[in-house]
Amino acid sequence: MVRPVEDDRRRELGARAVDVLMRRGVELSMTELSDELGVKRPTLLYHFPTKGHLVEAALVELLQRQAAHVLPRLESHPHPIDRVFAQMTAILEFHSGREARIVFLTQAIAATAGERIADIVEAGAQVFEAHRRATAARLRRGIDEGTVAPCDPDALLATCRALTDGLLVQRVVTGLDLAPVLALVWERLLAPLKLEPARATRRRPTAGRAARR
């Protein structure tokens, strides 16, 4: 069994390695990378046999920290549509000011993974897959109970995920102000699906700092 201290060492080494790759480029050799990190090449290879393994570990670790940030913020929203919007805004809040890292890791997967790319993408997806299924089930119950307008829950969640990913990239590339975009997503996409008394239907849930940036 890997000891906790080794886990901590691996995470710390991986985080530093990503910083170097972001600065120097993914074409950097493992020898050059170990020199930059001030560790011996065998030490680096012990923890990460290839750059693909390094990027995979860094991406999964980042997504796990994202999940720890996002999931507690959903508990105050009993309505499934509110939870979908709260998840979008919490993800954007978590990455605020550090979007370049998740964008880099996502792009680096394609450059370093080779034939392992399917496994790596699957590893990243599994961090949120159980939650996605639970959210889709809540939406289906809402449709059955008449609190959610008829829709395809899986398609809705895929759309919101694509919008969230795209907004992260846009904020890196253009410095996009997300507030009007999130307002449009709520008012035109999500609020019409929330079936409650008229006063509540158009009320936008608290969105956190990301919605105001």
C-alpha positions as CSV (number, residue, x, y, z in Angstrom):
1,M,0.0,0.0,0.0
2,V,1.3,3.5,-0.9
3,R,2.0,5.5,2.3
4,P,0.3,8.9,2.7
5,V,3.7,10.6,2.7
6,E,4.4,9.1,-0.8
7,D,1.0,10.3,-2.0
8,D,1.7,13.8,-0.8
9,R,5.2,13.7,-2.4
10,R,3.7,12.5,-5.7
11,R,1.0,15.2,-5.7
12,E,3.6,17.9,-4.9
13,L,6.0,16.7,-7.5
14,G,3.2,16.5,-10.1
15,A,2.0,20.0,-9.3
16,R,5.5,21.4,-9.8
17,A,6.0,19.4,-13.0
18,V,2.8,20.8,-14.5
19,D,4.0,24.3,-13.7
20,V,7.2,23.6,-15.6
21,L,5.4,22.1,-18.6
22,M,3.1,25.1,-18.7
23,R,6.1,27.3,-18.9
24,R,8.4,25.2,-21.1
25,G,6.0,23.2,-23.2
26,V,4.9,19.5,-23.2
27,E,7.7,18.6,-25.7
28,L,10.2,18.9,-22.7
29,S,11.9,15.5,-22.2
30,M,11.6,13.7,-18.9
31,T,15.4,14.3,-18.3
32,E,15.0,18.0,-18.8
33,L,11.9,18.0,-16.6
34,S,13.7,16.2,-13.8
35,D,16.5,18.7,-14.1
36,E,14.0,21.6,-13.8
37,L,12.5,20.0,-10.8
38,G,15.8,19.4,-9.1
39,V,15.2,15.6,-8.7
40,K,16.9,12.6,-10.2
41,R,15.3,11.2,-13.4
42,P,14.7,7.7,-11.8
43,T,12.8,9.5,-9.0
44,L,10.5,11.3,-11.4
45,L,10.0,8.1,-13.5
46,Y,9.2,6.1,-10.3
47,H,6.2,8.4,-9.7
48,F,5.3,9.1,-13.4
49,P,6.6,6.6,-16.0
50,T,5.6,9.0,-18.8
51,K,4.4,12.5,-19.2
52,G,1.0,11.0,-20.0
53,H,0.9,9.5,-16.5
54,L,1.9,12.8,-15.1
55,V,-0.8,14.7,-16.9
56,E,-3.4,12.1,-16.1
57,A,-2.6,12.3,-12.4
58,A,-2.6,16.1,-12.4
59,L,-6.0,16.2,-14.2
60,V,-7.7,13.7,-12.0
61,E,-6.3,15.4,-8.8
62,L,-7.6,18.8,-10.0
63,L,-11.0,17.4,-10.8
64,Q,-11.2,15.7,-7.4
65,R,-10.5,19.1,-5.7
66,Q,-13.1,20.7,-8.0
67,A,-15.6,18.1,-6.8
68,A,-14.8,18.8,-3.2
69,H,-15.5,22.5,-3.9
70,V,-18.6,22.1,-6.0
71,L,-20.7,19.3,-4.4
72,P,-21.2,21.0,-1.0
73,R,-22.5,24.1,-2.8
74,L,-25.4,22.1,-4.3
75,E,-26.9,21.0,-1.0
76,S,-28.8,24.3,-0.3
77,H,-30.7,23.9,-3.6
78,P,-33.5,21.4,-3.4
79,H,-34.8,22.0,-6.9
80,P,-32.9,20.0,-9.5
81,I,-32.8,22.9,-12.0
82,D,-31.3,25.2,-9.3
83,R,-28.7,22.5,-8.7
84,V,-27.7,22.4,-12.3
85,F,-27.1,26.2,-12.4
86,A,-25.4,26.1,-9.0
87,Q,-23.0,23.4,-10.4
88,M,-22.1,25.5,-13.4
89,T,-21.4,28.6,-11.3
90,A,-19.5,26.7,-8.6
91,I,-17.2,25.1,-11.3
92,L,-16.5,28.5,-12.8
93,E,-15.9,29.9,-9.3
94,F,-13.4,27.1,-8.5
95,H,-11.3,27.8,-11.6
96,S,-11.5,31.6,-11.4
97,G,-8.0,33.0,-11.9
98,R,-6.5,29.6,-12.7
99,E,-8.5,28.6,-15.8
100,A,-5.2,28.2,-17.7
101,R,-4.3,25.1,-15.7
102,I,-7.4,23.1,-16.5
103,V,-7.2,24.2,-20.2
104,F,-3.5,23.3,-20.4
105,L,-4.1,19.8,-18.8
106,T,-7.0,19.1,-21.1
107,Q,-4.9,20.0,-24.2
108,A,-1.9,18.2,-22.9
109,I,-3.8,15.0,-22.7
110,A,-4.0,14.9,-26.5
111,A,-0.3,15.7,-26.8
112,T,1.1,13.2,-24.3
113,A,-1.4,10.4,-23.9
114,G,-1.0,8.5,-27.2
115,E,-3.1,5.3,-27.2
116,R,-3.9,5.8,-23.5
117,I,-6.1,8.8,-24.2
118,A,-9.3,6.9,-23.8
119,D,-8.3,5.6,-20.4
120,I,-7.3,9.0,-19.3
121,V,-10.4,10.7,-20.4
122,E,-12.4,8.0,-18.7
123,A,-10.4,8.4,-15.5
124,G,-11.3,12.1,-15.5
125,A,-14.9,11.6,-16.3
126,Q,-15.4,9.1,-13.4
127,V,-14.7,11.8,-10.9
128,F,-18.1,13.3,-11.7
129,E,-20.0,10.4,-13.4
130,A,-21.8,9.2,-10.3
131,H,-22.9,12.8,-9.5
132,R,-24.0,13.2,-13.2
133,R,-26.2,10.1,-13.0
134,A,-27.7,11.3,-9.7
135,T,-28.5,14.7,-11.2
136,A,-30.1,13.2,-14.2
137,A,-32.2,11.0,-11.9
138,R,-33.3,14.1,-9.9
139,L,-34.4,15.8,-13.2
140,R,-36.4,12.7,-14.2
141,R,-38.2,12.6,-10.9
142,G,-38.9,16.3,-11.3
143,I,-40.4,15.7,-14.7
144,D,-42.6,12.9,-13.2
145,E,-43.6,15.2,-10.3
146,G,-44.3,18.2,-12.5
147,T,-41.6,20.4,-11.1
148,V,-39.4,20.2,-14.2
149,A,-40.6,20.8,-17.7
150,P,-40.4,17.8,-20.0
151,C,-36.8,17.6,-21.4
152,D,-34.0,15.1,-22.1
153,P,-32.0,15.3,-18.8
154,D,-28.8,13.7,-20.3
155,A,-28.9,16.2,-23.2
156,L,-29.5,19.1,-20.8
157,L,-26.5,18.1,-18.6
158,A,-24.3,17.6,-21.7
159,T,-25.2,21.1,-22.9
160,C,-24.5,22.7,-19.5
161,R,-21.1,20.9,-19.3
162,A,-20.2,22.1,-22.8
163,L,-21.2,25.6,-21.9
164,T,-19.1,25.5,-18.7
165,D,-16.0,24.1,-20.5
166,G,-16.4,26.7,-23.3
167,L,-16.7,29.6,-20.8
168,L,-13.5,28.5,-19.0
169,V,-11.6,28.6,-22.3
170,Q,-13.2,32.0,-23.3
171,R,-12.2,33.5,-19.9
172,V,-8.6,32.4,-20.6
173,V,-8.5,33.6,-24.2
174,T,-10.6,36.8,-24.1
175,G,-11.1,37.7,-20.4
176,L,-14.9,37.3,-21.0
177,D,-17.2,38.7,-18.4
178,L,-19.3,35.7,-17.4
179,A,-22.2,37.5,-15.6
180,P,-24.3,38.3,-18.7
181,V,-23.6,34.9,-20.2
182,L,-24.8,33.1,-17.0
183,A,-27.8,35.4,-16.8
184,L,-28.8,34.4,-20.3
185,V,-28.2,30.7,-19.6
186,W,-30.5,31.0,-16.5
187,E,-33.2,33.1,-18.1
188,R,-33.4,31.4,-21.5
189,L,-32.3,27.8,-20.9
190,L,-32.8,26.8,-17.3
191,A,-35.6,29.0,-15.7
192,P,-38.2,27.9,-18.3
193,L,-37.6,24.3,-17.2
194,K,-38.3,25.1,-13.6
195,L,-42.0,24.6,-12.9
196,E,-43.0,26.4,-9.7
197,P,-45.3,29.3,-8.9
198,A,-44.7,32.3,-11.3
199,R,-42.9,34.3,-8.7
200,A,-40.3,31.5,-8.1
201,T,-40.0,30.4,-11.7
202,R,-37.9,33.4,-12.8
203,R,-35.9,33.8,-9.6
204,R,-32.3,33.1,-10.2
205,P,-30.5,31.1,-7.5
206,T,-27.4,32.5,-5.7
207,A,-24.6,31.9,-8.1
208,G,-21.4,32.7,-6.2
209,R,-18.5,34.9,-7.2
210,A,-18.1,33.4,-10.7
211,A,-21.4,34.7,-11.9
212,R,-20.4,38.2,-11.0
213,R,-17.0,38.2,-12.7
